[in-house]
């Protein structure tokens, strides 16, 4: 069962806010990574590559948490708990779109070593619960 994001949270997610994605390691400990994010309706999308820890953790346990905390309003936040899935379809397109949003240039220009990153994937998070002040 998914939940709806508030209009305030949607507005923040549509800006260049960095979010922290939390996945669960094989030993049960948390693994956190800052990522660029895009919203698709009430779902969140981010990019990573096959073989990275986030992808491996999602394969084993798709439950994730996303922390949204705008730099210009540090006392406001949202914790989005949900389920992640991913696909390789559109992986390069998404990282280019996110790079344009956050860095103002295509990903290969932002990160010249991008060719060595590996196959890009689109991770989609379906929110189950949202807590916080956004």
C-alpha contacts under 8 A as a table, 3 or more apart, distances in Angstrom:
res1	aa1	res2	aa2	distance
1	X	128	X	6.17
2	X	82	X	7.92
2	X	126	X	6.21
2	X	127	X	5.37
2	X	128	X	4.56
2	X	129	X	7.46
3	X	42	X	7.66
3	X	127	X	5.70
3	X	128	X	5.30
3	X	129	X	6.11
3	X	130	X	7.67
4	X	42	X	5.83
4	X	127	X	7.57
5	X	9	X	6.26
5	X	10	X	6.42
5	X	42	X	5.67
5	X	130	X	7.39
6	X	9	X	5.18
6	X	10	X	6.24
6	X	134	X	7.12
7	X	10	X	5.00
7	X	11	X	6.19
8	X	11	X	5.17
8	X	12	X	6.38
8	X	134	X	5.91
9	X	12	X	5.12
9	X	13	X	6.15
9	X	78	X	7.49
9	X	134	X	5.23
10	X	13	X	5.10
10	X	14	X	6.21
10	X	39	X	7.43
10	X	42	X	7.81
11	X	14	X	5.21
11	X	15	X	6.82
12	X	15	X	5.36
12	X	17	X	6.78
12	X	70	X	7.33
13	X	16	X	7.36
13	X	17	X	6.35
13	X	37	X	7.16
13	X	38	X	6.78
13	X	39	X	6.41
13	X	68	X	7.91
14	X	17	X	7.80
14	X	38	X	6.69
14	X	39	X	6.61
16	X	36	X	7.67
16	X	101	X	6.76
16	X	102	X	5.67
17	X	36	X	7.45
17	X	37	X	7.70
17	X	68	X	7.49
17	X	69	X	7.52
17	X	70	X	5.82
17	X	71	X	7.39
18	X	34	X	6.41
18	X	35	X	5.94
18	X	36	X	5.55
18	X	37	X	7.04
18	X	68	X	7.18
18	X	69	X	7.66
18	X	70	X	7.51
19	X	34	X	5.55
19	X	35	X	5.59
19	X	36	X	6.62
19	X	37	X	6.93
19	X	66	X	6.54
19	X	67	X	5.59
19	X	68	X	4.94
19	X	69	X	6.91
20	X	32	X	6.31
20	X	33	X	5.38
20	X	34	X	4.35
20	X	35	X	6.16
20	X	66	X	5.52
20	X	67	X	5.04
20	X	68	X	6.80
21	X	32	X	5.57
21	X	33	X	5.36
21	X	34	X	6.32
21	X	35	X	6.96
21	X	64	X	7.02
21	X	65	X	5.87
21	X	66	X	4.56
21	X	67	X	6.56
22	X	30	X	6.43
22	X	31	X	5.54
22	X	32	X	4.53
22	X	33	X	6.70
22	X	64	X	5.57
22	X	65	X	4.97
22	X	66	X	6.11
23	X	30	X	5.90
23	X	31	X	5.23
23	X	32	X	6.58
23	X	54	X	6.52
23	X	57	X	6.15
23	X	58	X	6.87
23	X	61	X	7.89
23	X	62	X	7.86
23	X	63	X	7.00
23	X	64	X	5.11
23	X	65	X	6.88
24	X	27	X	7.94
24	X	28	X	5.66
24	X	29	X	5.86
24	X	30	X	4.80
24	X	31	X	5.84
24	X	57	X	5.94
24	X	58	X	7.88
24	X	61	X	6.95
24	X	63	X	7.90
24	X	64	X	7.60
25	X	28	X	5.15
25	X	29	X	5.27
25	X	30	X	5.85
25	X	31	X	6.12
25	X	57	X	5.94
26	X	29	X	7.43
26	X	57	X	7.18
26	X	60	X	7.90
31	X	54	X	7.80
35	X	46	X	6.89
35	X	47	X	7.88
36	X	46	X	6.19
36	X	47	X	7.65
36	X	98	X	6.44
36	X	102	X	7.32
37	X	44	X	6.66
37	X	45	X	5.73
37	X	46	X	4.94
37	X	47	X	7.96
37	X	98	X	7.00
38	X	44	X	5.80
38	X	45	X	5.10
38	X	46	X	6.42
38	X	98	X	7.11
39	X	42	X	6.71
39	X	43	X	5.80
39	X	44	X	4.62
39	X	45	X	6.05
40	X	43	X	5.15
40	X	44	X	6.05
40	X	45	X	7.06
42	X	126	X	7.40
42	X	127	X	7.27
43	X	124	X	6.64
43	X	125	X	5.53
43	X	126	X	5.07
43	X	127	X	6.42
44	X	124	X	5.69
44	X	125	X	5.06
44	X	126	X	6.97
45	X	122	X	6.55
45	X	123	X	5.45
45	X	124	X	4.64
45	X	125	X	6.35
46	X	94	X	7.66
46	X	95	X	7.93
46	X	122	X	6.01
46	X	123	X	5.32
46	X	124	X	6.88
47	X	91	X	6.87
47	X	94	X	6.70
47	X	95	X	5.88
47	X	120	X	6.78
47	X	121	X	5.76
47	X	122	X	5.02
47	X	123	X	5.98
48	X	52	X	7.26
48	X	54	X	7.69
48	X	55	X	7.44
48	X	120	X	5.82
48	X	121	X	5.63
48	X	122	X	6.98
48	X	123	X	7.43
49	X	52	X	5.92
49	X	55	X	7.26
49	X	117	X	6.76
49	X	118	X	5.86
49	X	119	X	5.38
49	X	120	X	4.39
49	X	121	X	5.51
50	X	55	X	6.22
50	X	118	X	6.55
50	X	119	X	5.65
50	X	120	X	6.46
50	X	121	X	6.67
51	X	55	X	6.30
51	X	56	X	6.43
52	X	55	X	5.45
52	X	56	X	6.38
53	X	56	X	5.08
53	X	57	X	5.97
54	X	57	X	5.15
54	X	58	X	6.12
55	X	58	X	5.13
55	X	59	X	6.24
56	X	59	X	5.12
56	X	60	X	6.52
57	X	60	X	5.23
57	X	61	X	5.94
57	X	62	X	7.29
58	X	61	X	4.98
58	X	62	X	4.34
58	X	63	X	7.18
58	X	64	X	7.84
58	X	84	X	6.65
58	X	85	X	7.37
59	X	62	X	6.29
62	X	83	X	5.31
62	X	84	X	5.03
62	X	85	X	6.81
63	X	81	X	7.51
63	X	82	X	5.82
63	X	83	X	4.64
63	X	84	X	6.35
64	X	81	X	5.97
64	X	82	X	5.49
64	X	83	X	5.83
64	X	84	X	6.51
64	X	125	X	7.90
65	X	79	X	6.69
65	X	80	X	5.56
65	X	81	X	4.48
65	X	82	X	6.28
66	X	79	X	5.67
66	X	80	X	5.00
66	X	81	X	6.46
67	X	77	X	7.13
67	X	78	X	5.93
67	X	79	X	4.69
67	X	80	X	6.45
68	X	77	X	5.43
68	X	78	X	5.14
68	X	79	X	6.37
68	X	80	X	7.90
69	X	73	X	7.32
69	X	74	X	6.08
69	X	75	X	7.84
69	X	76	X	6.26
69	X	77	X	4.50
69	X	78	X	6.74
70	X	73	X	5.26
70	X	74	X	5.88
70	X	76	X	7.15
70	X	77	X	7.06
71	X	74	X	5.58
73	X	76	X	5.74
74	X	77	X	7.28
76	X	132	X	7.35
76	X	133	X	5.41
76	X	134	X	6.31
77	X	132	X	5.53
77	X	133	X	5.52
77	X	134	X	5.69
78	X	130	X	6.57
78	X	131	X	5.66
78	X	132	X	4.46
78	X	133	X	6.08
78	X	134	X	5.43
79	X	130	X	5.62
79	X	131	X	5.26
79	X	132	X	6.10
80	X	127	X	6.12
80	X	128	X	7.44
80	X	129	X	5.96
80	X	130	X	4.58
80	X	131	X	6.72
81	X	127	X	5.72
81	X	128	X	5.61
81	X	129	X	5.18
81	X	130	X	6.25
82	X	125	X	6.08
82	X	126	X	5.37
82	X	127	X	4.18
82	X	128	X	4.64
82	X	129	X	6.71
83	X	125	X	5.47
83	X	126	X	5.37
83	X	127	X	6.65
83	X	128	X	7.26
84	X	123	X	6.45
84	X	124	X	5.50
84	X	125	X	4.40
84	X	126	X	6.47
85	X	123	X	5.72
85	X	124	X	5.39
85	X	125	X	6.61
86	X	121	X	6.41
86	X	122	X	5.38
86	X	123	X	4.30
86	X	124	X	5.89
87	X	90	X	7.84
87	X	91	X	7.49
87	X	121	X	5.50
87	X	122	X	5.43
87	X	123	X	6.80
88	X	91	X	5.29
88	X	119	X	7.40
88	X	120	X	6.24
88	X	121	X	4.37
88	X	122	X	6.16
89	X	121	X	7.09
89	X	122	X	7.20
90	X	93	X	5.12
90	X	94	X	6.10
90	X	121	X	7.38
90	X	122	X	6.77
91	X	94	X	5.34
91	X	95	X	6.49
91	X	119	X	7.71
91	X	120	X	4.65
91	X	121	X	4.43
91	X	122	X	5.10
92	X	95	X	5.35
92	X	96	X	6.23
92	X	120	X	5.86
92	X	121	X	7.61
93	X	96	X	5.22
93	X	97	X	6.14
94	X	97	X	4.99
94	X	98	X	6.06
94	X	122	X	6.88
95	X	98	X	5.08
95	X	99	X	5.93
95	X	107	X	6.42
95	X	120	X	7.79
96	X	99	X	5.04
96	X	100	X	6.16
96	X	105	X	7.87
96	X	106	X	5.02
96	X	107	X	5.09
97	X	100	X	5.22
97	X	101	X	6.28
97	X	106	X	7.40
98	X	101	X	4.97
98	X	102	X	6.08
99	X	102	X	5.20
99	X	103	X	5.22
99	X	104	X	6.45
99	X	105	X	5.98
99	X	106	X	5.60
99	X	107	X	5.26
99	X	110	X	7.28
100	X	103	X	5.47
100	X	104	X	4.24
100	X	105	X	4.65
100	X	106	X	5.58
100	X	107	X	7.49
101	X	104	X	5.91
103	X	110	X	6.97
105	X	109	X	6.24
105	X	110	X	6.21
106	X	109	X	5.46
106	X	110	X	6.33
107	X	110	X	4.90
107	X	111	X	5.77
107	X	112	X	7.90
107	X	114	X	7.17
108	X	111	X	5.14
108	X	112	X	5.17
108	X	113	X	7.37
108	X	114	X	5.61
108	X	115	X	7.52
109	X	112	X	5.70
111	X	114	X	5.39
112	X	115	X	7.42
113	X	116	X	5.74
113	X	117	X	7.17
114	X	117	X	5.17
115	X	118	X	7.04
117	X	120	X	7.78
127	X	130	X	7.25
